[in-house]
Amino acid sequence: MNSQSSLMGNPYEIVSIQRAETPPDGEGADWYDYEIVQGQHTINGCRQGKLKAVTEAVEVIVAQLNERRYGKRGRAPSAAKTKK
């Protein structure tokens, strides 16, 4: 565990990605359920696509969630600045 992980607790991680039935409002084939955890928190989702594409998409989600937790993403300029 790196120093940021120990300071911020557990990072988001993929627990599982598995084939799923087509959701009632979905169309087509190749649906997958995924589960992401962070400590005791769980995120469940469903995506359509080939396993490799779904895995890559969920990995991006996890990376973005962790970046947001650690404050690495770019931020808009402060609204406190005044115009002359």
C-alpha positions in Angstrom: 0.0 0.0 0.0 1.5 3.4 -0.9 1.5 6.4 1.4 -1.6 7.9 -0.2 -3.5 4.7 0.3 -2.6 4.5 3.9 -3.6 8.1 4.5 -6.9 7.9 2.5 -8.0 4.4 3.4 -8.7 1.7 0.8 -8.7 2.6 -2.9 -11.5 1.6 -5.3 -10.9 -1.9 -6.7 -12.6 -4.1 -9.2 -14.1 -7.2 -7.5 -15.7 -8.9 -10.4 -16.9 -8.6 -14.0 -19.2 -11.4 -15.2 -21.6 -12.1 -18.0 -25.1 -11.0 -17.3 -28.6 -11.2 -18.8 -29.7 -8.4 -21.0 -31.3 -5.8 -18.7 -35.1 -5.1 -19.2 -34.4 -1.8 -20.8 -31.4 -3.0 -22.7 -30.9 -4.3 -26.3 -28.5 -6.7 -27.8 -26.1 -9.2 -26.4 -22.8 -9.2 -24.5 -23.9 -7.6 -21.2 -21.7 -7.7 -18.1 -22.3 -6.9 -14.4 -19.4 -5.4 -12.5 -18.7 -4.8 -8.9 -16.3 -2.1 -7.5 -15.5 -1.8 -3.8 -13.9 0.8 -1.7 -13.7 -0.3 2.0 -17.2 -1.2 2.9 -18.8 0.7 -0.1 -19.9 -1.2 -3.2 -20.7 0.1 -6.7 -22.6 -2.3 -8.9 -23.0 -1.6 -12.6 -23.9 -3.1 -16.0 -22.2 -2.5 -19.3 -22.6 -3.8 -22.8 -19.7 -4.9 -25.0 -17.0 -7.5 -25.4 -15.4 -8.6 -22.1 -12.1 -6.8 -23.0 -13.8 -3.5 -23.7 -16.0 -3.7 -20.6 -12.9 -4.5 -18.5 -11.0 -1.5 -19.9 -14.0 0.8 -19.3 -14.4 -0.4 -15.7 -10.7 0.1 -15.1 -11.0 3.7 -16.3 -13.9 4.2 -13.9 -11.8 2.9 -11.0 -8.8 5.0 -12.0 -11.0 8.2 -12.1 -12.6 7.4 -8.8 -9.2 7.0 -7.2 -7.9 10.1 -8.8 -10.8 12.1 -7.5 -10.2 10.7 -4.0 -6.6 11.7 -4.1 -7.1 15.1 -5.7 -5.0 14.5 -8.8 -7.5 15.7 -11.4 -7.4 19.2 -12.8 -9.7 21.7 -11.2 -11.4 24.8 -12.5 -9.9 28.1 -11.6 -11.1 29.5 -8.3 -14.4 31.3 -8.4 -13.0 33.6 -5.7 -10.9 35.6 -8.3 -12.4 38.9 -9.2 -12.3 40.6 -12.6 -11.0 44.2 -12.9 
